[in-house]
Amino acid sequence: MSPDQVLDAGRPAAPAPAAVKRRGPLVSAALLAAALLVSLAYLAADLRFGYLLVYAWFGIGYGVLLQYGRFCMASAVRDLFAVGVPRMAVGVLVAVILYALISAGIQAAGFNSFHAHPLGWHVPAGGLLFGLGMVLAGGCASSSLYKSGEGNLGSVLVLFAISFSQAWMVSAGGGLNRLVPEAWARQAAAQDMPAELSITDGWFDQFTAGYLWPLGGGTLVDRLEWPAQWWSYLFGNALLVAILPSLILLSLLYALNYRKVYLRQQGLRVLSWRGELRGLWSLLTQSRNTALAGAGLGLLAGLQMLVTGELRELHGIFNFGELLAAMGHTGGLSLQDSVFDPGYWYITTQEAQWGGWALAQAGVEMRDNLFFGLDNGLPSPWLNAPGMMSLGIIVGAAVLANISGEFKWKWPNAETALLAIAGGVLMGVGSRIGMGCNIGAFFATVTNGDASGWVFLLGMALGGYLSVKLLKAWIDWRLARSGLDF
């Protein structure tokens, strides 16, 4: 793998030939028509499948926006630390601010389905592993989906690695049990669990029941015991947890990184306060596509939470598992008759279910653990609502990539494939330790008032920084061996 291939791992593919561009809109129309036909088939089977289709079509919307803005947390970290470009990081923070405002309104309306994460050492540790992996792989959890929709088969390898590494991790026992502290084992053994679950046989179950559950978690409003009113959600969860930290980070990106670029562009040595504001605005608008994508993602993520909440109220349910049971699809339900159904934008848990389902079809016992057996279930992919959202991201990205002429089958070479698999495994392991990915453990977390998301981001940024340094050292070593002057 050449140095250029490493540095360009997250950048758009070269423009497609004219013939490909001409047929691109037809391919996009065919994809949308197929999605519509599949949706009609679901509704013909049972109108209650509309709940699953909401996930799928929001996924298509996410895919369009992600591909339009080249929106990628791996790129945000890599570009900032490797070449000093803050464009993607700015887009992420813009999305955080907008989503936080919308989430506050949804929380006040009573439709919020967010579950706060417990805060402990596992959060930065998981973020560190995830950050290491996403830069090595050339894409985070969400960007691996949209890049798959662009025809990048290396990103497909990342998805496989994320899926199966998580499935293995939550069910593995044996020698890993030696790593379990005695206090975790005692606490886990004391839990009142169904007989079908043998949680003392798996290290992740003991990590969950013996370490995570006693920690608890909560949003800022919960922790301060403020009343459940609109002003507390707006001031506490949105302003204090999400918006102010985002504005501080934007100011730091401007002061430490972009300001000197802006001064050079303007041919100035000093700026008035109005000039500083214009410089900050220039930072926010330096990449129109990324900023617009960030704004759109924030709006869409908030709207999904609202629509899902309305549908739950309409059907009188708390979890999609109740609808599946009512329709006679009980095979993939957990012991609590539930399935993974966050009600908002999420990525890695449904991918763990894909891997777990595939292993179960191969005869591996995957339901005797807390993750699948008690909490998330193991539905088939076509009955997995969040999984349909992830597939929707791939379809949405493919639609826009074909329209813009950016779709291109891209086969990884051996070294790119190895990095994709290694990075995907690290992301899978990190997402389970940290209880989520760049979306579930950071984006959806801080925007709903849970400050643990910033701790995950800190670990993720550190992991990304270390990964950039490792890649640079590797490139330098390769160049030294080749004798090239790069």
C-alpha positions in Angstrom: 0.0 0.0 0.0 1.5 3.4 -1.0 1.6 6.4 1.2 -0.9 8.1 -1.1 -3.3 5.3 -0.6 -3.1 5.6 3.2 -3.6 9.3 3.2 -6.4 9.1 0.7 -8.2 6.3 2.4 -11.2 8.5 3.4 -11.3 10.8 0.4 -13.8 10.7 -2.5 -13.1 8.4 -5.3 -11.9 9.7 -8.6 -14.6 11.0 -11.0 -16.3 8.2 -12.8 -16.2 7.9 -16.6 -18.9 9.7 -18.6 -20.8 6.4 -19.4 -21.0 5.6 -15.7 -22.2 9.1 -14.9 -25.0 8.8 -17.5 -26.3 5.6 -16.1 -25.9 6.7 -12.5 -29.3 8.4 -12.2 -31.0 5.3 -13.6 -29.3 3.1 -11.0 -30.4 5.6 -8.3 -33.9 5.5 -9.5 -33.8 1.7 -9.6 -32.5 1.6 -6.0 -35.3 3.9 -4.8 -37.9 2.0 -6.7 -36.7 -1.3 -5.1 -36.7 0.3 -1.7 -40.3 1.4 -2.3 -41.4 -2.0 -3.5 -39.8 -3.7 -0.5 -41.6 -1.2 1.7 -45.0 -2.0 0.1 -44.3 -5.7 0.5 -43.8 -5.2 4.2 -46.9 -3.1 4.6 -48.9 -5.6 2.6 -47.8 -8.3 5.1 -48.8 -6.1 8.1 -49.2 -2.4 8.4 -47.4 -2.5 11.8 -44.2 -3.0 9.8 -44.4 0.7 9.2 -42.5 1.0 12.5 -39.5 -0.9 10.9 -39.8 1.1 7.7 -39.5 4.4 9.6 -36.0 3.2 10.6 -35.2 2.1 7.0 -36.2 5.4 5.4 -34.5 7.5 8.0 -31.4 5.4 7.2 -31.7 6.3 3.6 -31.8 10.0 4.6 -28.8 9.6 6.8 -27.0 7.9 3.9 -27.7 10.7 1.5 -26.4 13.3 4.1 -23.4 11.3 5.1 -22.3 10.9 1.5 -23.1 14.5 0.6 -20.9 15.9 3.3 -18.2 13.1 3.3 -19.1 13.0 7.0 -16.7 10.9 8.9 -15.3 11.0 12.5 -12.2 9.1 11.3 -11.6 11.9 8.8 -12.2 14.5 11.4 -9.5 13.1 13.7 -7.1 12.1 10.9 -7.4 15.4 9.0 -7.0 17.5 12.2 -3.9 15.6 13.5 -2.3 14.6 10.3 -2.6 17.8 8.1 -4.2 20.4 10.4 -7.5 20.6 8.6 -10.5 21.1 11.0 -13.2 21.0 8.3 -14.8 17.7 9.3 -14.5 18.4 13.0 -16.4 21.6 12.5 -19.2 19.7 10.7 -19.5 17.3 13.6 -19.8 20.0 16.2 -22.4 21.9 14.1 -24.5 18.7 14.0 -24.1 18.3 17.8 -25.4 21.8 18.5 -28.5 21.4 16.2 -29.3 17.9 17.4 -29.0 19.0 21.1 -31.6 21.8 20.5 -34.0 19.4 18.9 -33.5 16.7 21.5 -34.3 19.2 24.3 -37.7 19.8 22.6 -38.4 16.1 22.2 -37.4 15.4 25.8 -39.8 18.1 26.9 -42.6 16.6 24.7 -42.1 13.3 26.5 -41.0 11.3 23.4 -37.4 10.8 24.3 -36.2 7.2 24.3 -32.6 7.9 25.2 -30.8 5.7 27.8 -27.9 7.4 29.6 -24.6 5.5 29.8 -22.8 4.7 33.0 -19.6 6.6 33.4 -16.4 4.8 34.4 -13.0 3.8 33.1 -14.6 1.8 30.3 -15.7 4.9 28.5 -12.3 6.4 27.6 -10.8 2.9 27.2 -13.5 2.0 24.7 -13.1 5.3 22.9 -9.3 4.8 22.8 -9.7 1.4 21.0 -12.4 2.8 18.8 -10.2 5.7 17.8 -7.3 3.5 17.0 -9.4 1.3 14.8 -11.3 3.9 12.9 -8.2 5.7 11.6 -6.5 2.4 10.7 -9.6 1.3 8.9 -10.0 4.6 7.1 -13.6 5.1 8.4 -15.7 5.2 11.5 -18.8 3.1 12.1 -21.1 5.5 10.2 -18.7 6.3 7.3 -18.0 2.6 6.7 -21.7 2.2 5.9 -21.9 5.1 3.5 -18.6 4.2 1.9 -19.9 0.7 1.3 -22.7 2.4 -0.6 -20.1 4.1 -2.8 -18.7 0.7 -3.8 -15.8 0.7 -1.4 -15.3 -3.0 -0.6 -12.7 -2.3 2.0 -15.5 -0.6 4.0 -17.5 -3.8 3.6 -14.7 -5.7 5.2 -14.7 -3.1 8.1 -18.4 -3.8 8.6 -17.8 -7.6 8.7 -15.0 -7.1 11.2 -17.1 -4.8 13.4 -20.0 -7.2 13.3 -18.3 -10.5 14.1 -15.8 -9.0 16.6 -18.7 -7.7 18.7 -20.6 -11.0 18.5 -17.5 -12.9 19.6 -16.8 -10.5 22.4 -20.2 -10.6 24.1 -20.3 -14.4 24.0 -16.6 -15.3 24.7 -15.6 -17.1 27.8 -12.8 -19.5 28.5 -9.4 -17.9 29.1 -10.9 -14.4 29.1 -12.6 -15.2 32.4 -9.2 -15.1 34.0 -9.3 -11.3 33.4 -12.4 -10.8 35.4 -11.8 -9.3 38.9 -13.2 -11.2 41.8 -15.5 -8.3 42.7 -17.2 -8.4 39.3 -17.7 -12.1 39.5 -19.3 -11.9 43.0 -21.6 -9.0 41.9 -22.6 -10.9 38.8 -23.3 -14.1 40.6 -25.5 -12.3 43.1 -27.8 -11.0 40.2 -31.2 -12.7 39.9 -31.0 -14.0 36.4 -33.1 -16.5 34.3 -31.8 -20.0 34.3 -31.3 -19.8 30.5 -28.4 -17.4 31.0 -25.1 -18.6 32.2 -23.5 -15.2 32.9 -20.7 -16.6 35.0 -19.4 -18.4 31.9 -18.7 -15.2 29.9 -16.4 -12.3 30.8 -18.6 -9.7 29.1 -21.6 -10.7 31.1 -19.6 -10.4 34.3 -18.3 -7.0 33.1 -21.9 -5.9 32.4 -23.6 -7.3 35.5 -20.7 -7.0 37.9 -19.3 -3.6 36.8 -21.6 -1.6 34.6 -25.0 -2.2 36.3 -23.9 -0.9 39.7 -22.5 2.3 38.1 -25.8 3.6 36.8 -26.1 6.6 34.6 -28.1 9.7 33.9 -28.4 12.9 32.0 -27.5 16.2 33.7 -31.1 16.9 34.4 -31.4 13.5 36.0 -28.3 13.9 38.1 -29.2 17.4 39.4 -32.8 16.2 40.0 -34.2 19.1 38.1 -37.9 19.1 37.2 -38.9 17.5 33.9 -39.7 20.8 32.2 -38.7 22.4 28.9 -36.3 24.9 30.5 -34.4 22.3 32.4 -33.9 20.2 29.2 -32.9 23.3 27.2 -30.6 24.8 29.8 -29.2 21.7 31.4 -29.0 18.9 28.8 -28.7 21.0 25.7 -26.9 24.2 26.6 -24.6 23.0 29.4 -23.8 19.5 28.2 -23.7 19.9 24.4 -23.8 23.4 23.1 -21.3 25.2 25.4 -18.7 22.5 25.1 -19.2 22.5 21.3 -18.8 26.3 21.1 -15.6 26.1 23.2 -14.2 23.4 20.9 -15.1 25.5 17.9 -13.4 28.5 19.4 -10.3 26.5 20.1 -10.2 25.1 16.6 -10.4 28.7 15.3 -7.8 30.1 17.7 -5.3 27.3 17.6 -5.7 26.2 14.0 -7.8 28.2 11.6 -7.0 31.8 12.6 -3.5 31.9 11.2 -4.9 30.5 7.9 -7.6 33.2 7.8 -5.0 35.9 8.6 -2.8 34.7 5.7 -5.8 34.6 3.4 -6.8 38.1 4.3 -3.2 39.5 4.2 -3.5 40.8 7.7 -1.5 40.6 11.0 -4.3 41.5 13.4 -8.0 41.4 13.4 -10.7 43.6 15.0 -13.5 41.9 17.0 -15.6 42.1 13.9 -12.8 40.5 11.9 -12.6 37.7 14.5 -16.3 37.0 14.1 -15.9 36.9 10.3 -13.0 34.5 10.7 -15.1 32.3 12.9 -17.9 32.4 10.4 -15.4 31.5 7.7 -14.4 28.5 9.7 -18.0 27.4 9.9 -18.6 27.8 6.2 -15.2 26.7 4.8 -16.8 23.5 3.6 -20.4 24.2 2.7 -21.2 20.5 2.1 -19.9 19.3 5.4 -21.6 22.1 7.4 -24.9 21.5 5.6 -24.6 17.8 6.1 -23.9 18.3 9.8 -27.0 20.6 10.1 -29.1 18.1 8.2 -28.0 15.1 10.3 -28.8 17.0 13.5 -32.3 17.8 12.2 -32.9 14.3 10.9 -31.7 12.6 14.1 -34.0 14.7 16.2 -37.0 14.1 13.8 -36.4 10.4 14.0 -36.7 10.4 17.7 -40.0 12.4 17.5 -41.5 10.1 14.8 -40.5 6.9 16.7 -42.0 8.3 19.9 -45.2 9.1 18.1 -45.4 5.6 16.7 -44.8 4.0 20.1 -47.6 6.0 21.5 -49.9 5.1 18.6 -49.2 1.4 19.0 -49.1 1.5 22.8 -45.7 -0.1 23.0 -42.3 0.6 24.5 -40.2 -1.7 22.3 -40.5 -3.1 18.7 -40.4 -6.6 20.2 -43.9 -6.1 21.4 -45.1 -5.5 17.8 -43.0 -8.5 16.5 -44.7 -10.7 19.2 -48.1 -9.4 18.2 -47.4 -10.3 14.6 -46.2 -13.8 15.5 -42.5 -13.2 15.0 -41.2 -14.4 18.4 -38.1 -16.3 17.3 -35.6 -13.4 17.6 -36.9 -11.9 20.8 -34.9 -11.8 24.1 -36.1 -13.4 27.3 -37.8 -10.1 28.0 -39.7 -10.3 24.7 -37.6 -7.3 23.5 -35.2 -6.5 20.7 -32.7 -3.7 20.2 -34.9 -0.6 19.5 -33.2 2.6 20.5 -35.6 5.0 18.8 -32.8 7.2 17.5 -29.7 7.1 15.3 -27.4 4.2 16.4 -24.9 2.0 14.6 -22.9 -0.8 16.1 -25.4 -2.8 18.2 -27.4 -3.8 15.2 -24.2 -4.8 13.5 -23.3 -7.0 16.4 -26.7 -8.6 15.9 -25.9 -9.3 12.3 -22.7 -11.1 13.3 -24.5 -12.9 16.1 -27.3 -14.0 13.8 -24.9 -15.4 11.2 -23.0 -17.3 13.8 -26.2 -18.7 15.3 -27.2 -20.0 11.8 -23.8 -21.7 11.7 -24.8 -23.6 14.9 -22.9 -21.4 17.5 -24.9 -20.8 20.7 -25.3 -17.0 20.8 -28.3 -16.5 23.1 -27.0 -17.6 26.5 -25.6 -14.2 27.3 -26.9 -10.9 28.6 -26.3 -8.9 25.4 -28.3 -11.0 23.1 -30.3 -13.2 25.4 -31.6 -10.7 27.9 -31.4 -7.3 26.3 -31.2 -7.0 22.6 -32.5 -10.2 21.2 -31.2 -11.8 17.9 -33.8 -11.1 15.2 -33.3 -12.0 11.6 -31.8 -9.2 9.5 -35.2 -8.6 7.8 -36.9 -8.1 11.1 -34.2 -6.0 12.7 -35.5 -2.3 12.6 -32.1 -0.6 13.5 -30.4 -3.0 11.1 -32.7 -1.8 8.4 -31.6 1.7 9.2 -28.0 0.7 8.6 -28.9 -0.9 5.3 -30.8 2.2 4.5 -27.6 4.3 5.0 -25.9 2.1 2.4 -28.8 2.5 0.0 -29.0 6.3 0.5 -25.3 6.7 0.0 -25.5 4.6 -3.2 -28.3 6.7 -4.5 -26.4 10.0 -4.1 -23.1 8.5 -5.2 -24.6 7.3 -8.4 -26.3 10.6 -9.1 -23.1 12.6 -8.5 -20.9 10.1 -10.5 -18.9 9.1 -7.4 -20.0 5.5 -7.3 -17.1 3.2 -8.1 -16.3 -0.4 -7.2 -13.1 -0.1 -5.2 -11.2 -3.4 -4.4 -8.8 -3.2 -1.5 -5.3 -4.6 -1.9 -3.9 -7.0 0.7 -2.5 -4.3 3.0 -5.7 -2.2 2.8 -7.8 -5.3 3.6 -5.6 -6.1 6.6 -5.9 -2.6 7.9 -9.7 -2.7 7.3 -10.1 -5.9 9.3 -7.7 -4.9 12.1 -9.4 -1.5 12.4 -12.8 -3.0 12.3 -12.0 -5.5 15.1 -10.6 -2.7 17.3 -13.8 -0.6 16.6 -16.0 -3.6 17.5 -14.1 -4.3 20.7 -14.0 -0.6 21.6 -17.7 -0.1 21.0 -18.7 -2.9 23.3 -16.3 -1.8 26.1 -17.3 1.9 25.7 -21.0 1.0 25.2 -21.3 2.5 21.7 -19.5 4.0 18.8 -18.9 7.5 17.4 -22.7 7.8 17.1 -24.1 5.8 20.0 -21.4 6.7 22.6 -20.7 10.2 21.5 -23.1 11.9 19.1 -26.4 10.6 20.4 -25.1 10.8 24.0 -23.9 14.3 24.4 -26.9 15.7 22.4 -29.3 14.1 24.9 -27.6 15.5 28.0 -25.2 12.7 28.9 -21.7 14.1 29.5 -20.1 10.7 29.2 -20.1 11.2 25.5 -17.3 13.8 25.8 -15.2 11.3 27.8 -15.7 8.8 25.0 -14.7 11.5 22.5 -11.6 12.3 24.5 -10.5 8.6 24.4 -11.5 8.4 20.7 -9.4 11.5 19.8 -6.4 10.1 21.7 -6.8 6.8 19.9 -7.0 8.6 16.6 -4.0 10.7 17.3 -1.9 7.6 18.2 -3.2 5.8 15.1 -2.1 8.8 12.9 1.3 8.6 14.5 1.5 4.9 13.9 0.5 5.2 10.3 3.0 8.0 9.8 5.8 5.9 11.3 4.8 3.0 9.0 4.8 5.2 5.9 8.2 6.6 6.9 9.5 3.1 7.3 8.1 2.0 3.9 9.6 5.1 2.2 13.0 4.4 3.9 12.9 0.9 2.5 11.9 2.0 -1.0 14.4 4.9 -1.1 11.8 7.3 -2.4 11.8 11.0 -1.4 8.1 11.7 -0.4 
